[in-house]
Amino acid sequence: MKTLKVIAFLLTITGCSVNHERKKPVKVKGIPENAFWIGGADGGNWYLIDNVHDHRNNAIIKVYNDNDGSLIVSKRFILICPSDNQTLIEELKEEIAGFDGEKILIKSPNGKQPCYFQ
């Protein structure tokens, strides 16, 4: 009986320490070679930045499904920022946080309301 309790305890500890980060999936057919993946435990997307116009705060971005490689969206996105968080696009590849199906979300610096591309 004591052995069962020890085993149950060990399973509980190891179950709680599982890393929920998802590793970058293998690129499937249809995803360009220079596309990069952003995601987490619940999935993600592949992104290809075709053109950035940093002074006008817009970029042409393609978003691909990470499971089947299908193109989800390809368009010129405009950067939208709250008035207290105006920013220029610098290293866009490092600034993307995710895609919600409509907007490309940008990482928020210092807890400010985040910018996004629409």
Backbone hydrogen bonds in HBPLUS format (Angstrom, degrees):
<---DONOR---> <-ACCEPTOR-->    atom                        ^
c    i                          cat <-CA-CA->   ^        H-A-AA   ^      H-
h    n   atom  resd res      DA  || num        DHA   H-A  angle D-A-AA Bond
n    s   type  num  typ     dist DA aas  dist angle  dist       angle   num
A0005-LYS N   A0001-MET O   3.15 MM   4  6.54 151.9  2.23 147.2 154.7     1
A0006-VAL N   A0002-LYS O   3.03 MM   4  6.33 155.4  2.09 149.2 155.7     2
A0007-ILE N   A0003-THR O   2.94 MM   4  6.19 161.1  1.98 150.7 155.8     3
A0008-ALA N   A0004-LEU O   2.89 MM   4  6.06 162.1  1.93 147.9 153.0     4
A0009-PHE N   A0005-LYS O   2.90 MM   4  6.05 155.9  1.95 144.9 151.7     5
A0010-LEU N   A0006-VAL O   2.93 MM   4  6.16 161.9  1.96 151.5 155.9     6
A0011-LEU N   A0007-ILE O   2.94 MM   4  6.15 158.0  1.99 151.2 157.2     7
A0012-THR N   A0008-ALA O   3.01 MM   4  6.19 151.6  2.09 144.2 151.8     8
A0013-ILE N   A0009-PHE O   3.01 MM   4  6.30 159.8  2.06 151.8 156.7     9
A0014-THR N   A0010-LEU O   2.99 MM   4  6.18 171.6  2.00 152.9 155.1    10
A0015-GLY N   A0011-LEU O   2.87 MM   4  5.86 147.9  1.98 140.2 149.7    11
A0016-CYS N   A0012-THR O   3.09 MM   4  6.24 143.8  2.23 142.7 150.8    12
A0017-SER N   A0013-ILE O   3.23 MM   4  6.45 131.6  2.48 139.7 152.1    13
A0031-ILE N   A0028-VAL O   3.30 MM   3  6.19 161.1  2.33 146.4 147.4    14
A0035-ALA N   A0032-PRO O   3.14 MM   3  5.43 165.2  2.16 114.5 116.8    15
A0036-PHE N   A0047-TYR O   2.88 MM  11  5.33 153.8  1.95 149.6 153.4    16
A0047-TYR N   A0036-PHE O   2.71 MM  11  5.33 160.2  1.75 152.2 157.9    17
A0038-ILE N   A0045-ASN O   3.00 MM   7  5.80 160.9  2.04 166.4 171.3    18
A0045-ASN N   A0038-ILE O   3.04 MM   7  5.80 155.1  2.11 155.6 156.8    19
A0040-GLY N   A0043-GLY O   2.89 MM   3  5.40 160.5  1.93 144.5 144.1    20
A0043-GLY N   A0040-GLY O   3.12 MM   3  5.40 166.3  2.14 114.8 117.1    21
A0046-TRP N   A0064-TYR O   3.02 MM  18  4.94 165.9  2.04 141.3 145.1    22
A0064-TYR N   A0046-TRP O   2.76 MM  18  4.94 167.3  1.77 150.0 153.6    23
A0048-LEU N   A0062-LYS O   2.89 MM  14  5.06 151.0  1.98 147.8 151.7    24
A0062-LYS N   A0048-LEU O   2.83 MM  14  5.06 160.7  1.87 147.7 154.4    25
A0050-ASP N   A0060-ILE O   2.80 MM  10  5.33 149.1  1.89 150.3 159.1    26
A0060-ILE N   A0051-ASN O   2.76 MM   9  5.09 152.8  1.83 144.3 153.9    27
A0053-HIS N   A0058-ASN O   2.85 MM   5  5.44 175.6  1.86 165.1 164.7    28
A0056-ARG N   A0053-HIS O   3.15 MM   3  5.59 138.3  2.33 109.1 120.2    29
A0057-ASN N   A0053-HIS O   2.92 MM   4  5.91 107.3  2.47 141.0 159.9    30
A0058-ASN N   A0053-HIS O   3.30 MM   5  5.44 161.8  2.33 133.7 138.9    31
A0079-LEU N   A0057-ASN O   2.84 MM  22  5.38 171.0  1.84 163.2 160.5    32
A0059-ALA N   A0077-PHE O   2.95 MM  18  5.40 154.4  2.02 149.6 157.9    33
A0077-PHE N   A0059-ALA O   2.69 MM  18  5.40 158.7  1.73 167.5 159.8    34
A0061-ILE N   A0075-LYS O   3.05 MM  14  5.93 156.5  2.10 164.7 158.2    35
A0075-LYS N   A0061-ILE O   3.26 MM  14  5.93 158.7  2.31 151.5 151.1    36
A0063-VAL N   A0073-VAL O   2.85 MM  10  5.35 158.9  1.89 156.0 160.7    37
A0072-ILE N   A0063-VAL O   2.71 MM   9  5.47 158.6  1.76 153.9 160.6    38
A0073-VAL N   A0063-VAL O   3.36 MM  10  5.35 155.4  2.43 135.4 140.2    39
A0065-ASN N   A0070-SER O   2.82 MM   5  5.32 164.3  1.85 158.0 162.1    40
A0069-GLY N   A0065-ASN O   3.03 MM   4  4.97 139.0  2.20 129.9 137.7    41
A0118-GLN N   A0078-ILE O   2.94 MM  40  5.40 159.8  1.98 144.0 147.0    42
A0080-ILE N   A0116-TYR O   2.72 MM  36  5.40 171.7  1.72 170.4 173.0    43
A0116-TYR N   A0080-ILE O   2.97 MM  36  5.40 154.3  2.04 149.8 158.2    44
A0085-ASN N   A0082-PRO O   2.92 MM   3  5.36 163.9  1.94 123.7 126.1    45
A0094-GLU N   A0091-GLU O   2.89 MM   3  5.51 135.6  2.09 117.8 129.1    46
A0095-GLU N   A0092-LEU O   2.98 MM   3  4.91 142.6  2.12  99.7 111.3    47
A0096-ILE N   A0092-LEU O   3.25 MM   4  6.32 135.9  2.46 160.3 163.5    48
A0107-LYS N   A0095-GLU O   2.81 MM  12  5.53 164.9  1.83 163.2 168.5    49
A0097-ALA N   A0105-LEU O   2.71 MM   8  5.30 177.2  1.71 145.0 144.5    50
A0105-LEU N   A0098-GLY O   2.72 MM   7  5.21 148.7  1.81 145.9 155.3    51
A0100-ASP N   A0103-LYS O   3.02 MM   3  5.64 159.7  2.06 159.7 164.6    52
A0104-ILE N   A0117-PHE O   2.96 MM  13  4.91 155.7  2.02 136.4 143.7    53
A0117-PHE N   A0104-ILE O   2.77 MM  13  4.91 163.1  1.80 145.3 151.2    54
A0106-ILE N   A0115-CYS O   3.20 MM   9  5.53 151.9  2.28 150.9 144.5    55
A0112-LYS N   A0109-PRO O   3.14 MM   3  5.99 172.4  2.15 130.5 132.7    56
